């Protein structure tokens, strides 16, 4: 779908700047906001990126994860997951280790917290569901 939308966008004279007003942008483009907060000095940096779809992971995570300040236990592999939970997980806080982030204000590698949020929803929201399938081969 991404390929088709990009091809339609290009074929119809769509521009690469953020102010494109083609039918593809008007219909499918939204904006994500990514906020990273330094755990040491609390400096916040925010970036906004356009998106044409949200890629949500349906796979249950077998490790503990912090969700809105609460630690959730391990999840069984066969537990079902609702779309609401996938969206909550997509926008939940994520801890970044010092090896992954260098604060612009502190100018040192330090732990940080990253959180995605949907800044602007498109009129048509395309959701890509990622599923891990187990394949087995029996001889």
CNS distance restraints for C-alpha pairs under 8 A (distance, minus, plus):
assign (resid   1 and name CA) (resid   5 and name CA) 6.13 0.50 0.50
assign (resid   2 and name CA) (resid   6 and name CA) 6.07 0.50 0.50
assign (resid   2 and name CA) (resid  52 and name CA) 7.40 0.50 0.50
assign (resid   3 and name CA) (resid   7 and name CA) 6.01 0.50 0.50
assign (resid   4 and name CA) (resid   8 and name CA) 6.09 0.50 0.50
assign (resid   5 and name CA) (resid   9 and name CA) 6.01 0.50 0.50
assign (resid   5 and name CA) (resid  24 and name CA) 6.80 0.50 0.50
assign (resid   6 and name CA) (resid  10 and name CA) 6.16 0.50 0.50
assign (resid   7 and name CA) (resid  11 and name CA) 5.94 0.50 0.50
assign (resid   8 and name CA) (resid  12 and name CA) 6.08 0.50 0.50
assign (resid   8 and name CA) (resid  24 and name CA) 7.48 0.50 0.50
assign (resid   9 and name CA) (resid  13 and name CA) 6.64 0.50 0.50
assign (resid   9 and name CA) (resid  14 and name CA) 5.01 0.50 0.50
assign (resid   9 and name CA) (resid  22 and name CA) 7.28 0.50 0.50
assign (resid   9 and name CA) (resid  24 and name CA) 6.04 0.50 0.50
assign (resid   9 and name CA) (resid  25 and name CA) 7.99 0.50 0.50
assign (resid  10 and name CA) (resid  14 and name CA) 5.29 0.50 0.50
assign (resid  10 and name CA) (resid  15 and name CA) 7.60 0.50 0.50
assign (resid  12 and name CA) (resid  22 and name CA) 7.86 0.50 0.50
assign (resid  13 and name CA) (resid  22 and name CA) 7.98 0.50 0.50
assign (resid  14 and name CA) (resid  20 and name CA) 6.43 0.50 0.50
assign (resid  14 and name CA) (resid  21 and name CA) 7.73 0.50 0.50
assign (resid  14 and name CA) (resid  22 and name CA) 5.85 0.50 0.50
assign (resid  15 and name CA) (resid  20 and name CA) 5.56 0.50 0.50
assign (resid  16 and name CA) (resid  20 and name CA) 7.08 0.50 0.50
assign (resid  20 and name CA) (resid  25 and name CA) 6.64 0.50 0.50
assign (resid  21 and name CA) (resid  25 and name CA) 6.17 0.50 0.50
assign (resid  21 and name CA) (resid  26 and name CA) 6.23 0.50 0.50
assign (resid  22 and name CA) (resid  26 and name CA) 6.22 0.50 0.50
assign (resid  23 and name CA) (resid  27 and name CA) 5.97 0.50 0.50
assign (resid  24 and name CA) (resid  28 and name CA) 5.78 0.50 0.50
assign (resid  24 and name CA) (resid  29 and name CA) 7.26 0.50 0.50
assign (resid  25 and name CA) (resid  29 and name CA) 4.86 0.50 0.50
assign (resid  26 and name CA) (resid 122 and name CA) 7.41 0.50 0.50
assign (resid  26 and name CA) (resid 123 and name CA) 7.62 0.50 0.50
assign (resid  27 and name CA) (resid 122 and name CA) 6.16 0.50 0.50
assign (resid  27 and name CA) (resid 123 and name CA) 5.52 0.50 0.50
assign (resid  27 and name CA) (resid 124 and name CA) 5.78 0.50 0.50
assign (resid  28 and name CA) (resid  52 and name CA) 5.38 0.50 0.50
assign (resid  28 and name CA) (resid  53 and name CA) 7.67 0.50 0.50
assign (resid  28 and name CA) (resid 122 and name CA) 5.36 0.50 0.50
assign (resid  28 and name CA) (resid 123 and name CA) 6.61 0.50 0.50
assign (resid  28 and name CA) (resid 124 and name CA) 5.45 0.50 0.50
assign (resid  28 and name CA) (resid 125 and name CA) 6.46 0.50 0.50
assign (resid  28 and name CA) (resid 126 and name CA) 7.38 0.50 0.50
assign (resid  29 and name CA) (resid  50 and name CA) 6.43 0.50 0.50
assign (resid  29 and name CA) (resid  51 and name CA) 5.59 0.50 0.50
assign (resid  29 and name CA) (resid  52 and name CA) 4.86 0.50 0.50
assign (resid  29 and name CA) (resid  53 and name CA) 7.93 0.50 0.50
assign (resid  29 and name CA) (resid 121 and name CA) 7.66 0.50 0.50
assign (resid  29 and name CA) (resid 122 and name CA) 5.33 0.50 0.50
assign (resid  30 and name CA) (resid  50 and name CA) 5.62 0.50 0.50
assign (resid  30 and name CA) (resid  51 and name CA) 5.33 0.50 0.50
assign (resid  30 and name CA) (resid  52 and name CA) 6.45 0.50 0.50
assign (resid  30 and name CA) (resid 118 and name CA) 7.83 0.50 0.50
assign (resid  30 and name CA) (resid 119 and name CA) 7.51 0.50 0.50
assign (resid  30 and name CA) (resid 120 and name CA) 5.15 0.50 0.50
assign (resid  30 and name CA) (resid 121 and name CA) 4.91 0.50 0.50
assign (resid  30 and name CA) (resid 122 and name CA) 4.69 0.50 0.50
assign (resid  31 and name CA) (resid  48 and name CA) 6.42 0.50 0.50
assign (resid  31 and name CA) (resid  49 and name CA) 5.54 0.50 0.50
assign (resid  31 and name CA) (resid  50 and name CA) 4.43 0.50 0.50
assign (resid  31 and name CA) (resid  51 and name CA) 5.85 0.50 0.50
assign (resid  31 and name CA) (resid 118 and name CA) 6.21 0.50 0.50
assign (resid  31 and name CA) (resid 119 and name CA) 5.23 0.50 0.50
assign (resid  31 and name CA) (resid 120 and name CA) 4.96 0.50 0.50
assign (resid  31 and name CA) (resid 121 and name CA) 6.81 0.50 0.50
assign (resid  32 and name CA) (resid  48 and name CA) 5.53 0.50 0.50
assign (resid  32 and name CA) (resid  49 and name CA) 5.24 0.50 0.50
assign (resid  32 and name CA) (resid  50 and name CA) 6.17 0.50 0.50
assign (resid  32 and name CA) (resid  51 and name CA) 6.85 0.50 0.50
assign (resid  32 and name CA) (resid 116 and name CA) 6.78 0.50 0.50
assign (resid  32 and name CA) (resid 117 and name CA) 5.79 0.50 0.50
assign (resid  32 and name CA) (resid 118 and name CA) 4.64 0.50 0.50
assign (resid  32 and name CA) (resid 119 and name CA) 5.24 0.50 0.50
assign (resid  32 and name CA) (resid 120 and name CA) 7.05 0.50 0.50
assign (resid  33 and name CA) (resid  46 and name CA) 6.70 0.50 0.50
assign (resid  33 and name CA) (resid  47 and name CA) 5.73 0.50 0.50
assign (resid  33 and name CA) (resid  48 and name CA) 4.47 0.50 0.50
assign (resid  33 and name CA) (resid  49 and name CA) 6.51 0.50 0.50
assign (resid  33 and name CA) (resid 116 and name CA) 5.66 0.50 0.50
assign (resid  33 and name CA) (resid 117 and name CA) 5.19 0.50 0.50
assign (resid  33 and name CA) (resid 118 and name CA) 6.09 0.50 0.50
assign (resid  33 and name CA) (resid 119 and name CA) 5.73 0.50 0.50
assign (resid  34 and name CA) (resid  46 and name CA) 5.52 0.50 0.50
assign (resid  34 and name CA) (resid  47 and name CA) 5.24 0.50 0.50
assign (resid  34 and name CA) (resid  48 and name CA) 6.29 0.50 0.50
assign (resid  34 and name CA) (resid 114 and name CA) 6.96 0.50 0.50
assign (resid  34 and name CA) (resid 115 and name CA) 5.79 0.50 0.50
assign (resid  34 and name CA) (resid 116 and name CA) 4.57 0.50 0.50
assign (resid  34 and name CA) (resid 117 and name CA) 6.54 0.50 0.50
assign (resid  35 and name CA) (resid  44 and name CA) 6.62 0.50 0.50
assign (resid  35 and name CA) (resid  45 and name CA) 5.66 0.50 0.50
assign (resid  35 and name CA) (resid  46 and name CA) 4.39 0.50 0.50
assign (resid  35 and name CA) (resid  47 and name CA) 6.62 0.50 0.50
assign (resid  35 and name CA) (resid 114 and name CA) 5.63 0.50 0.50
assign (resid  35 and name CA) (resid 115 and name CA) 5.36 0.50 0.50
assign (resid  35 and name CA) (resid 116 and name CA) 6.46 0.50 0.50
assign (resid  36 and name CA) (resid  44 and name CA) 5.61 0.50 0.50
assign (resid  36 and name CA) (resid  45 and name CA) 5.36 0.50 0.50
assign (resid  36 and name CA) (resid  46 and name CA) 6.48 0.50 0.50
assign (resid  36 and name CA) (resid 112 and name CA) 6.57 0.50 0.50
assign (resid  36 and name CA) (resid 113 and name CA) 5.55 0.50 0.50
assign (resid  36 and name CA) (resid 114 and name CA) 4.35 0.50 0.50
assign (resid  36 and name CA) (resid 115 and name CA) 6.57 0.50 0.50
assign (resid  37 and name CA) (resid  42 and name CA) 5.61 0.50 0.50
assign (resid  37 and name CA) (resid  43 and name CA) 5.59 0.50 0.50
assign (resid  37 and name CA) (resid  44 and name CA) 4.44 0.50 0.50
assign (resid  37 and name CA) (resid  45 and name CA) 6.61 0.50 0.50
assign (resid  37 and name CA) (resid 112 and name CA) 5.48 0.50 0.50
assign (resid  37 and name CA) (resid 113 and name CA) 5.21 0.50 0.50
assign (resid  37 and name CA) (resid 114 and name CA) 6.47 0.50 0.50
assign (resid  38 and name CA) (resid  42 and name CA) 4.74 0.50 0.50
assign (resid  38 and name CA) (resid  43 and name CA) 5.32 0.50 0.50
assign (resid  38 and name CA) (resid  44 and name CA) 6.56 0.50 0.50
assign (resid  38 and name CA) (resid 103 and name CA) 6.30 0.50 0.50
assign (resid  38 and name CA) (resid 110 and name CA) 7.05 0.50 0.50
assign (resid  38 and name CA) (resid 111 and name CA) 6.48 0.50 0.50
assign (resid  38 and name CA) (resid 112 and name CA) 4.45 0.50 0.50
assign (resid  38 and name CA) (resid 113 and name CA) 6.62 0.50 0.50
assign (resid  39 and name CA) (resid 110 and name CA) 7.16 0.50 0.50
assign (resid  39 and name CA) (resid 111 and name CA) 5.63 0.50 0.50
assign (resid  39 and name CA) (resid 112 and name CA) 4.88 0.50 0.50
assign (resid  39 and name CA) (resid 113 and name CA) 6.91 0.50 0.50
assign (resid  40 and name CA) (resid 110 and name CA) 6.93 0.50 0.50
assign (resid  40 and name CA) (resid 111 and name CA) 7.33 0.50 0.50
assign (resid  40 and name CA) (resid 112 and name CA) 7.86 0.50 0.50
assign (resid  41 and name CA) (resid 105 and name CA) 7.85 0.50 0.50
assign (resid  41 and name CA) (resid 106 and name CA) 7.04 0.50 0.50
assign (resid  43 and name CA) (resid 103 and name CA) 7.69 0.50 0.50
assign (resid  43 and name CA) (resid 105 and name CA) 6.75 0.50 0.50
assign (resid  52 and name CA) (resid 125 and name CA) 7.66 0.50 0.50
assign (resid  52 and name CA) (resid 126 and name CA) 6.83 0.50 0.50
assign (resid  53 and name CA) (resid 125 and name CA) 6.53 0.50 0.50
assign (resid  53 and name CA) (resid 126 and name CA) 4.68 0.50 0.50
assign (resid  53 and name CA) (resid 127 and name CA) 5.34 0.50 0.50
assign (resid  53 and name CA) (resid 128 and name CA) 6.47 0.50 0.50
assign (resid  54 and name CA) (resid 125 and name CA) 7.85 0.50 0.50
assign (resid  54 and name CA) (resid 126 and name CA) 6.53 0.50 0.50
assign (resid  54 and name CA) (resid 127 and name CA) 4.90 0.50 0.50
assign (resid  54 and name CA) (resid 128 and name CA) 5.87 0.50 0.50
assign (resid  55 and name CA) (resid 127 and name CA) 6.04 0.50 0.50
assign (resid  55 and name CA) (resid 128 and name CA) 4.55 0.50 0.50
assign (resid  55 and name CA) (resid 129 and name CA) 6.02 0.50 0.50
assign (resid  55 and name CA) (resid 130 and name CA) 6.88 0.50 0.50
assign (resid  56 and name CA) (resid  86 and name CA) 6.06 0.50 0.50
assign (resid  56 and name CA) (resid  87 and name CA) 7.02 0.50 0.50
assign (resid  56 and name CA) (resid  90 and name CA) 6.68 0.50 0.50
assign (resid  56 and name CA) (resid 127 and name CA) 7.07 0.50 0.50
assign (resid  56 and name CA) (resid 128 and name CA) 6.05 0.50 0.50
assign (resid  56 and name CA) (resid 129 and name CA) 5.12 0.50 0.50
assign (resid  56 and name CA) (resid 130 and name CA) 5.97 0.50 0.50
assign (resid  57 and name CA) (resid  86 and name CA) 6.57 0.50 0.50
assign (resid  57 and name CA) (resid 129 and name CA) 6.01 0.50 0.50
assign (resid  57 and name CA) (resid 130 and name CA) 4.73 0.50 0.50
assign (resid  57 and name CA) (resid 131 and name CA) 6.57 0.50 0.50
assign (resid  58 and name CA) (resid  81 and name CA) 6.76 0.50 0.50
assign (resid  58 and name CA) (resid  86 and name CA) 6.56 0.50 0.50
assign (resid  58 and name CA) (resid 129 and name CA) 6.39 0.50 0.50
assign (resid  58 and name CA) (resid 130 and name CA) 5.72 0.50 0.50
assign (resid  58 and name CA) (resid 131 and name CA) 5.46 0.50 0.50
assign (resid  58 and name CA) (resid 132 and name CA) 7.90 0.50 0.50
assign (resid  59 and name CA) (resid  77 and name CA) 7.99 0.50 0.50
assign (resid  59 and name CA) (resid 130 and name CA) 7.31 0.50 0.50
assign (resid  59 and name CA) (resid 131 and name CA) 5.87 0.50 0.50
assign (resid  59 and name CA) (resid 132 and name CA) 6.26 0.50 0.50
assign (resid  60 and name CA) (resid  75 and name CA) 6.24 0.50 0.50
assign (resid  60 and name CA) (resid  76 and name CA) 7.21 0.50 0.50
assign (resid  60 and name CA) (resid  77 and name CA) 6.06 0.50 0.50
assign (resid  60 and name CA) (resid  79 and name CA) 7.38 0.50 0.50
assign (resid  60 and name CA) (resid  81 and name CA) 7.64 0.50 0.50
assign (resid  61 and name CA) (resid  74 and name CA) 7.23 0.50 0.50
assign (resid  61 and name CA) (resid  75 and name CA) 6.20 0.50 0.50
assign (resid  61 and name CA) (resid  77 and name CA) 7.87 0.50 0.50
assign (resid  62 and name CA) (resid  74 and name CA) 5.15 0.50 0.50
assign (resid  62 and name CA) (resid  75 and name CA) 5.33 0.50 0.50
assign (resid  62 and name CA) (resid  76 and name CA) 6.87 0.50 0.50
assign (resid  62 and name CA) (resid  77 and name CA) 7.37 0.50 0.50
assign (resid  63 and name CA) (resid  73 and name CA) 7.46 0.50 0.50
assign (resid  63 and name CA) (resid  74 and name CA) 5.36 0.50 0.50
assign (resid  63 and name CA) (resid  75 and name CA) 7.45 0.50 0.50
assign (resid  64 and name CA) (resid  71 and name CA) 6.64 0.50 0.50
assign (resid  64 and name CA) (resid  72 and name CA) 5.77 0.50 0.50
assign (resid  64 and name CA) (resid  73 and name CA) 5.28 0.50 0.50
assign (resid  64 and name CA) (resid  74 and name CA) 5.42 0.50 0.50
assign (resid  65 and name CA) (resid  71 and name CA) 5.81 0.50 0.50
assign (resid  65 and name CA) (resid  72 and name CA) 5.73 0.50 0.50
assign (resid  65 and name CA) (resid  73 and name CA) 7.44 0.50 0.50
assign (resid  66 and name CA) (resid  70 and name CA) 5.46 0.50 0.50
assign (resid  66 and name CA) (resid  71 and name CA) 4.48 0.50 0.50
assign (resid  66 and name CA) (resid  72 and name CA) 6.25 0.50 0.50
assign (resid  66 and name CA) (resid  93 and name CA) 7.27 0.50 0.50
assign (resid  66 and name CA) (resid  94 and name CA) 7.66 0.50 0.50
assign (resid  67 and name CA) (resid  71 and name CA) 6.25 0.50 0.50
assign (resid  67 and name CA) (resid  72 and name CA) 6.90 0.50 0.50
assign (resid  67 and name CA) (resid  89 and name CA) 7.40 0.50 0.50
assign (resid  67 and name CA) (resid  92 and name CA) 5.83 0.50 0.50
assign (resid  67 and name CA) (resid  93 and name CA) 6.67 0.50 0.50
assign (resid  68 and name CA) (resid  92 and name CA) 6.60 0.50 0.50
assign (resid  68 and name CA) (resid  93 and name CA) 7.00 0.50 0.50
assign (resid  75 and name CA) (resid  79 and name CA) 7.01 0.50 0.50
assign (resid  81 and name CA) (resid  85 and name CA) 6.44 0.50 0.50
assign (resid  81 and name CA) (resid  86 and name CA) 7.14 0.50 0.50
assign (resid  82 and name CA) (resid  86 and name CA) 6.54 0.50 0.50
assign (resid  83 and name CA) (resid  87 and name CA) 6.26 0.50 0.50
assign (resid  84 and name CA) (resid  88 and name CA) 6.15 0.50 0.50
assign (resid  85 and name CA) (resid  89 and name CA) 6.04 0.50 0.50
assign (resid  86 and name CA) (resid  90 and name CA) 6.10 0.50 0.50
assign (resid  87 and name CA) (resid  91 and name CA) 6.31 0.50 0.50
assign (resid  88 and name CA) (resid  92 and name CA) 5.90 0.50 0.50
assign (resid  90 and name CA) (resid 116 and name CA) 7.15 0.50 0.50
assign (resid  91 and name CA) (resid 115 and name CA) 6.09 0.50 0.50
assign (resid  91 and name CA) (resid 116 and name CA) 4.91 0.50 0.50
assign (resid  91 and name CA) (resid 117 and name CA) 5.58 0.50 0.50
assign (resid  92 and name CA) (resid 115 and name CA) 6.05 0.50 0.50
assign (resid  92 and name CA) (resid 116 and name CA) 7.15 0.50 0.50
assign (resid  93 and name CA) (resid 113 and name CA) 6.35 0.50 0.50
assign (resid  93 and name CA) (resid 114 and name CA) 5.66 0.50 0.50
assign (resid  93 and name CA) (resid 115 and name CA) 4.68 0.50 0.50
assign (resid  93 and name CA) (resid 116 and name CA) 7.61 0.50 0.50
assign (resid  94 and name CA) (resid 113 and name CA) 5.61 0.50 0.50
assign (resid  94 and name CA) (resid 114 and name CA) 5.10 0.50 0.50
assign (resid  94 and name CA) (resid 115 and name CA) 6.23 0.50 0.50
assign (resid  95 and name CA) (resid 111 and name CA) 7.35 0.50 0.50
assign (resid  95 and name CA) (resid 112 and name CA) 6.01 0.50 0.50
assign (resid  95 and name CA) (resid 113 and name CA) 4.68 0.50 0.50
assign (resid  95 and name CA) (resid 114 and name CA) 6.34 0.50 0.50
assign (resid  96 and name CA) (resid 100 and name CA) 6.00 0.50 0.50
assign (resid  96 and name CA) (resid 101 and name CA) 6.65 0.50 0.50
assign (resid  96 and name CA) (resid 111 and name CA) 5.63 0.50 0.50
assign (resid  96 and name CA) (resid 112 and name CA) 5.03 0.50 0.50
assign (resid  96 and name CA) (resid 113 and name CA) 5.79 0.50 0.50
assign (resid  96 and name CA) (resid 114 and name CA) 6.91 0.50 0.50
assign (resid  97 and name CA) (resid 101 and name CA) 6.69 0.50 0.50
assign (resid  97 and name CA) (resid 110 and name CA) 6.81 0.50 0.50
assign (resid  97 and name CA) (resid 111 and name CA) 4.71 0.50 0.50
assign (resid  97 and name CA) (resid 112 and name CA) 6.65 0.50 0.50
assign (resid  98 and name CA) (resid 102 and name CA) 6.96 0.50 0.50
assign (resid  98 and name CA) (resid 109 and name CA) 4.93 0.50 0.50
assign (resid  98 and name CA) (resid 110 and name CA) 3.96 0.50 0.50
assign (resid  98 and name CA) (resid 111 and name CA) 4.40 0.50 0.50
assign (resid  98 and name CA) (resid 112 and name CA) 7.28 0.50 0.50
assign (resid  99 and name CA) (resid 109 and name CA) 6.44 0.50 0.50
assign (resid  99 and name CA) (resid 110 and name CA) 7.37 0.50 0.50
assign (resid  99 and name CA) (resid 111 and name CA) 8.00 0.50 0.50
assign (resid 100 and name CA) (resid 109 and name CA) 7.74 0.50 0.50
assign (resid 101 and name CA) (resid 109 and name CA) 5.69 0.50 0.50
assign (resid 101 and name CA) (resid 110 and name CA) 6.24 0.50 0.50
assign (resid 101 and name CA) (resid 111 and name CA) 6.82 0.50 0.50
assign (resid 101 and name CA) (resid 112 and name CA) 6.91 0.50 0.50
assign (resid 102 and name CA) (resid 106 and name CA) 7.95 0.50 0.50
assign (resid 102 and name CA) (resid 107 and name CA) 6.33 0.50 0.50
assign (resid 102 and name CA) (resid 108 and name CA) 5.34 0.50 0.50
assign (resid 102 and name CA) (resid 109 and name CA) 4.03 0.50 0.50
assign (resid 102 and name CA) (resid 110 and name CA) 6.03 0.50 0.50
assign (resid 103 and name CA) (resid 107 and name CA) 5.25 0.50 0.50
assign (resid 103 and name CA) (resid 108 and name CA) 5.81 0.50 0.50
assign (resid 103 and name CA) (resid 109 and name CA) 6.26 0.50 0.50
assign (resid 103 and name CA) (resid 110 and name CA) 6.76 0.50 0.50
assign (resid 104 and name CA) (resid 108 and name CA) 7.73 0.50 0.50
assign (resid 121 and name CA) (resid 125 and name CA) 7.03 0.50 0.50
